[in-house]
Amino acid sequence: MIRYSAITLLLLILLGCTNTGSEELNIQAIVTAIGFDKAEDDKVSVHFQVVYPGGSTQRQGSAPQGGSGNAVYTYTITAESMIETVDKARNLLPRKLFFPHIQMIVFGEEFARDVGFSYMVDYMERDNEVRDEIMVFTAKNDTAKNIMSVYTSLTANPSEGTINRVQNTYSPMGLKDGIYLEDIIQWAYGHHHDPVTMGISRSNPDAQASNDEALKNIHANQNAYDLTGIPLYKKDKLVDWYTIKESKGWALLQDRVKETLIITANCPNEEEKKFGLLLKDIKTKKDAKVNGSQVTITVALDGRGILREVNCKGKINDPKYLTKLRDTINSQMVSYIHMAIEKSKENEVDSFGFGQYLYRHKPKDWKRIQEDWYTIYTSSLKVDATSNIELSGVGTRRRSVHEPDQQNK
């Protein structure tokens, strides 16, 4: 009896796998990216980047051939709300929008400053097809549509190329994991942590990188984009941008540097020369002390560095000189953190979540000072940062070609 019941249950499961799913795919427009730009009359232009299966099967990085079409197409709809946008899409697109495969969201700078991302949050949170693990970018001095229109020479899908840039190269800030929709929602609508997103810009804003001819051009830089410094938001609106160095400080303080981080610094006593390290295994520890209205945050960085390039005249095989290089790097890491903190204070945003840290670890003190937190944050907050990066290797060469006795050989 048990055997027959098991067979019956298995048949029910198998019979459920009919061609209904494939029929649904034939009427679905798989959305891989969404962009938001400010439009006229208090409206917003929403851009849906949709995969075209026939185009995506062609060789990655090649220009569209014959009648195969592009790998993706972007549809733009202007409306006053997200639900109205999706409703209008029914009349414009030949298929139903399908959201589970969205990889990235892009905010145009004007949209981010004047409208704010709260415009789309409620709809995206309520829709059961939308996942939280969507990487979020803000277009620096540009529109979301322009960013989404860049076809790179190595990937046929712009959103795929952007995500790969972060996950495979860790971005200039070492942010392998990126910043996601769930992050900015928790920060903006949780407690005591102003949000940030990833930043992005076109390498050559004047280049035409959205057509077939661009992909055939051997000069690939015109089809590229850069991961910029991190944008600062106050609640849901953009207020300023971190530089790359300040962004590194933010990432270090947030303990978000994964795998590797490239750091360059001036050679000791040779400011016109540079040396570079590959930093690994970076860990950040924080603590807080509250004395009345005086808040002190202590930050300690630990990790190791491997020399990757040395243009200095000092002797690399001299332990004393290696100590100077180490101290230079540690000093620079601390300066990155302080630069980022000063920028956030100038804009009156707690992008580090210090308030959230106090809320969790010093609840009694936080309850007493929370009403005056931003005043304390901008006027008297003290951050004591230390860095203990140890040099663990010099690569495959123990001497530098720039050492005086090496140049004469």
C-alpha positions in Angstrom: 0.0 0.0 0.0 2.8 2.4 0.9 4.5 1.5 -2.4 1.4 2.4 -4.4 1.0 5.6 -2.5 4.6 6.6 -3.2 4.2 5.8 -6.9 0.9 7.8 -7.1 2.6 10.8 -5.4 5.5 10.6 -7.8 3.2 10.5 -10.8 1.4 13.6 -9.5 4.7 15.5 -9.2 5.8 14.4 -12.7 2.5 15.2 -14.3 2.8 18.7 -12.8 5.9 19.2 -15.0 4.0 19.8 -18.2 4.9 22.3 -21.0 3.0 25.0 -19.1 6.3 26.5 -17.9 7.7 26.7 -21.4 4.5 28.3 -22.6 4.9 30.9 -19.9 8.5 31.6 -20.9 7.3 32.3 -24.4 5.2 35.2 -23.1 7.6 36.6 -20.5 10.1 39.4 -20.9 13.0 38.5 -18.6 14.1 41.8 -17.0 17.8 41.9 -16.0 18.1 45.6 -15.1 15.9 48.6 -14.2 16.9 52.2 -14.4 15.3 55.3 -13.0 15.6 58.9 -14.4 13.8 62.1 -13.6 11.3 63.2 -16.2 9.2 66.3 -16.8 6.0 67.2 -15.0 7.0 65.3 -11.8 7.1 62.0 -13.6 9.8 59.3 -13.7 11.2 57.4 -16.6 11.7 53.8 -15.8 14.0 51.7 -18.1 13.5 48.0 -18.3 16.4 46.0 -19.8 15.0 42.8 -21.3 16.9 39.7 -22.5 16.3 38.6 -26.1 17.2 34.9 -26.1 18.0 34.8 -29.8 20.5 37.6 -29.4 22.1 36.3 -26.2 23.0 33.0 -27.9 25.5 34.6 -30.2 29.2 34.7 -29.2 29.9 37.0 -26.1 31.5 40.2 -27.1 30.6 40.0 -30.8 28.4 42.5 -32.6 24.9 41.4 -33.4 24.8 39.5 -36.7 22.2 39.4 -39.4 18.7 38.9 -38.0 19.9 37.6 -34.7 19.3 40.9 -32.9 20.9 42.4 -29.8 21.3 40.3 -26.6 19.2 42.8 -24.7 16.7 45.6 -25.4 15.8 48.5 -23.2 12.2 49.8 -23.0 11.4 53.2 -21.4 8.1 54.1 -19.8 7.3 57.4 -18.2 4.7 57.6 -15.4 3.9 58.9 -12.0 4.1 55.6 -10.1 5.6 52.2 -10.4 2.2 50.4 -10.7 1.3 52.8 -13.5 4.6 52.1 -15.2 4.1 48.3 -15.1 0.5 48.8 -16.3 1.7 50.9 -19.3 4.3 48.2 -20.1 1.4 45.9 -21.0 0.7 48.1 -24.0 4.3 48.6 -25.0 6.0 45.2 -24.6 4.9 42.1 -26.5 5.5 40.1 -23.3 4.8 40.2 -19.6 7.6 41.7 -17.4 9.3 39.0 -15.4 11.3 40.3 -12.4 13.1 37.4 -10.6 16.3 37.7 -12.7 16.9 41.4 -12.1 20.7 41.8 -11.5 21.0 45.6 -11.0 19.2 48.8 -10.4 20.6 52.1 -11.6 19.6 55.6 -10.4 20.3 58.6 -12.6 22.0 61.3 -10.6 19.1 63.8 -11.1 16.6 61.2 -10.1 18.7 60.4 -7.0 19.0 64.0 -5.9 15.5 65.3 -6.7 13.2 62.4 -6.5 14.8 59.8 -4.3 14.7 56.0 -4.3 11.7 55.8 -2.1 9.8 56.2 -5.3 10.3 52.6 -6.2 10.9 50.9 -2.8 7.3 50.1 -1.8 6.5 48.5 -5.2 9.7 46.5 -5.3 9.2 45.3 -1.7 5.6 44.2 -2.3 6.2 42.4 -5.6 6.8 38.7 -4.8 8.9 38.3 -8.0 11.5 40.8 -6.9 14.5 39.5 -5.0 16.4 41.6 -2.5 19.8 40.6 -3.8 19.9 43.2 -6.6 23.0 45.3 -6.8 22.3 49.0 -6.8 24.2 51.8 -8.6 24.0 55.5 -8.9 25.1 57.1 -12.3 27.6 59.9 -11.6 26.8 63.0 -13.7 24.7 60.8 -16.0 21.4 59.2 -16.6 20.5 55.6 -15.8 19.5 55.1 -19.5 22.9 56.0 -20.7 24.6 53.6 -18.3 22.3 50.8 -19.3 22.9 51.5 -23.0 26.7 50.7 -22.9 27.5 47.6 -24.7 31.0 46.4 -23.7 33.3 44.5 -26.0 33.5 41.5 -23.7 29.9 41.0 -22.6 26.7 41.1 -24.6 24.6 42.0 -21.6 25.4 45.4 -19.9 24.0 44.4 -16.5 25.9 41.1 -16.5 29.1 43.0 -17.4 28.6 45.5 -14.5 28.0 42.8 -11.9 31.0 40.8 -13.1 33.1 44.0 -12.8 32.3 44.1 -9.1 32.4 40.4 -8.3 35.5 39.5 -10.3 37.7 42.6 -9.8 36.4 43.6 -6.4 36.0 47.3 -7.6 38.5 50.0 -6.7 37.4 49.8 -3.1 37.7 46.0 -2.7 33.9 45.6 -2.5 33.6 42.1 -3.9 30.1 41.7 -2.5 28.8 45.1 -3.7 25.9 47.0 -2.2 22.4 45.5 -2.7 18.7 46.6 -2.6 18.3 44.9 0.8 21.2 46.9 2.2 19.8 50.3 1.2 16.3 49.4 2.4 17.6 48.3 5.8 19.8 51.4 6.1 17.2 53.9 5.0 14.2 52.5 6.7 15.8 50.8 9.7 17.6 52.7 12.4 20.5 55.1 12.5 22.4 54.3 9.3 22.3 56.6 6.2 22.5 54.6 2.9 25.0 54.5 0.1 25.1 52.6 -3.2 27.7 51.7 -5.7 28.8 54.5 -8.1 29.2 54.2 -11.8 30.0 56.4 -14.8 30.8 56.1 -18.5 34.5 56.2 -19.3 33.9 58.3 -22.4 30.5 60.1 -22.1 30.8 61.5 -25.6 31.3 58.1 -27.3 28.4 56.3 -29.0 28.6 52.9 -27.2 25.0 51.7 -27.7 25.1 50.6 -31.3 26.6 47.8 -33.4 29.5 49.9 -34.8 30.7 50.5 -31.3 31.3 46.8 -30.7 33.3 46.5 -33.9 35.7 49.3 -32.9 39.1 48.0 -31.7 39.3 50.9 -29.3 37.3 49.3 -26.5 37.6 52.2 -24.0 34.8 54.1 -25.6 32.5 51.1 -24.7 33.6 51.0 -21.1 32.5 52.4 -17.8 34.2 53.1 -14.4 33.2 52.2 -10.9 33.4 55.5 -9.2 33.5 56.7 -5.6 30.5 55.8 -3.4 27.5 58.2 -3.4 26.2 59.4 0.0 22.5 59.5 0.6 20.5 61.4 3.3 17.5 59.2 3.9 16.6 58.4 0.3 18.2 61.3 -1.6 21.7 61.7 -3.0 23.7 64.6 -1.3 27.3 64.0 -2.3 30.0 61.6 -3.5 33.0 60.1 -1.8 36.3 60.1 -3.8 37.9 56.7 -4.5 40.2 57.3 -1.4 37.3 58.2 0.8 35.3 55.2 -0.5 38.2 53.0 0.5 38.0 54.5 3.9 34.2 53.7 4.0 34.8 50.1 2.9 37.6 49.6 5.5 35.6 51.0 8.3 32.6 48.9 7.4 34.7 45.8 7.2 33.4 45.2 3.7 36.8 44.8 2.0 36.9 41.2 0.7 39.8 39.2 -0.7 42.1 42.0 -2.0 42.6 45.7 -2.1 45.2 47.6 -4.1 46.9 50.5 -2.3 49.6 52.9 -3.7 51.6 55.4 -1.6 54.5 57.8 -1.9 57.9 56.3 -1.3 59.5 57.4 2.0 61.4 60.6 1.4 60.6 60.4 -2.4 57.1 62.0 -2.9 57.5 61.9 -6.6 57.8 58.1 -6.6 55.2 55.4 -5.8 55.0 51.9 -4.5 52.0 49.6 -4.4 50.8 46.8 -2.3 48.1 44.1 -2.6 46.4 44.0 0.8 44.7 40.7 1.9 42.8 39.3 4.9 41.8 42.7 6.2 39.7 42.7 9.3 38.1 45.7 11.1 37.2 45.8 14.8 35.2 48.6 16.3 34.4 49.7 19.9 32.7 52.7 21.4 33.0 54.8 24.6 30.4 57.3 25.7 31.1 59.9 28.4 28.3 62.3 28.7 27.7 63.7 25.2 31.3 62.8 24.1 31.3 59.7 21.9 34.6 58.1 20.9 34.7 55.3 18.3 37.8 53.2 18.2 38.7 51.4 14.9 41.5 48.8 14.5 42.5 47.4 11.1 44.5 44.2 10.8 45.8 42.5 7.6 48.8 41.7 5.5 50.3 43.2 2.4 52.4 41.9 -0.5 54.6 44.3 -2.5 53.5 44.4 -6.1 55.5 47.4 -7.4 58.4 49.5 -6.1 59.7 52.6 -7.8 61.6 53.7 -4.7 65.4 53.9 -4.4 65.4 52.3 -1.0 66.7 48.8 -0.5 63.9 46.3 -0.3 66.1 43.7 1.4 66.8 46.1 4.3 64.3 45.4 7.2 64.5 49.0 8.3 63.3 50.2 4.9 60.5 47.6 4.8 59.4 49.0 8.1 59.2 52.5 6.6 57.1 51.1 3.8 54.8 49.4 6.2 54.4 52.5 8.4 53.6 54.6 5.3 50.8 52.2 4.3 49.4 52.1 7.8 49.4 55.9 8.0 47.6 56.1 4.6 44.9 53.6 5.6 44.1 55.7 8.7 44.0 58.8 6.6 41.5 57.2 4.2 39.2 56.5 7.2 39.4 60.1 8.5 38.9 61.6 5.1 35.7 59.6 4.7 34.4 60.5 8.2 35.1 64.2 7.5 33.1 64.1 4.2 30.1 62.4 6.0 30.2 65.0 8.8 30.2 67.8 6.2 27.0 66.4 4.7 25.4 65.5 8.1 25.0 61.8 7.2 26.0 58.8 9.3 26.9 56.6 6.4 29.0 54.3 8.7 26.1 53.4 11.0 27.8 54.6 14.1 24.4 55.4 15.5 23.3 51.8 14.8 26.4 50.5 16.5 25.6 52.5 19.6 22.0 51.4 19.5 23.1 47.7 19.5 26.1 47.9 21.8 25.5 50.9 24.1 21.6 50.9 24.4 21.4 52.9 27.6 23.8 55.6 26.4 22.1 55.6 23.0 18.7 56.2 24.5 20.0 59.2 26.2 21.8 60.8 23.2 19.8 59.7 20.2 17.7 62.9 19.9 20.9 64.9 19.5 22.8 62.3 17.6 23.4 64.2 14.4 24.5 67.3 16.3 27.0 65.1 18.3 28.1 63.3 15.1 28.9 66.4 13.2 30.4 68.5 16.0 32.1 66.3 18.7 32.3 62.7 17.5 35.9 61.4 17.9 37.2 58.5 15.9 40.5 56.9 17.0 41.7 54.7 14.1 44.8 52.4 14.0 46.1 50.2 11.3 48.4 47.2 11.7 49.1 45.9 8.2 52.2 43.7 8.2 54.3 43.0 5.0 54.1 39.3 4.4 55.9 39.2 1.0 57.8 41.1 -1.6 56.8 39.1 -4.7 59.3 37.2 -6.8 62.0 39.9 -6.7 63.9 40.9 -3.6 65.7 43.9 -5.1 64.3 46.9 -6.9 65.7 48.0 -10.3 65.5 51.5 -8.9 68.1 50.9 -6.2 71.3 52.9 -7.1 73.6 49.8 -7.2 71.1 47.9 -9.4 70.9 50.7 -12.0 74.6 50.5 -12.8 74.5 46.8 -13.6 
